[in-house]
Amino acid sequence: MKRLIYDKAADSDPLRMALKKRGVDLICPHRRNRRKAPLQDGRKLRRYDRRWKVERTFAWLGNYRRLVVRWERKLSMYRAFFHAACMMIVLKKL
C-alpha cells in the first residue's frame, strides 16, 4: 500500500476514502475542529514527524534559481542541474 504524508489541509473523510479506494493510505494530523472521531491512531503520525526533512530539502533547492525558474527545455539538462545542486548542498554540509 502506498502512503501519502500531508498536512492538516487534507484532513477530510471524503478525500481519505477516495484515496483508500486507490490503495493510498493518507497520513496527516487531524484538525482541531474535526466533527467526527479521528480515523487514525498516533502511531502513523510518527512518519509525519520526519516530513520536515523533505520540506527542508525543498527549501534548500529553492535557493538555486536555475531550478526554481526552469529555463531548460530538455529534462536531461534540468536533471543535471538538479543533481549538481544536490551535490553542492551535500558538500556545504560536510
Secondary structure as GFF3:
##gff-version 3
##sequence-region A 1 94
A	DSSP	beta_strand	2	5	.	.	.	ID=ss1
A	DSSP	three_ten_helix	8	10	.	.	.	ID=ss2
A	DSSP	alpha_helix	13	21	.	.	.	ID=ss3
A	DSSP	beta_strand	24	27	.	.	.	ID=ss4
A	DSSP	alpha_helix	45	49	.	.	.	ID=ss5
A	DSSP	alpha_helix	51	61	.	.	.	ID=ss6
A	DSSP	alpha_helix	65	68	.	.	.	ID=ss7
A	DSSP	alpha_helix	75	93	.	.	.	ID=ss8
###
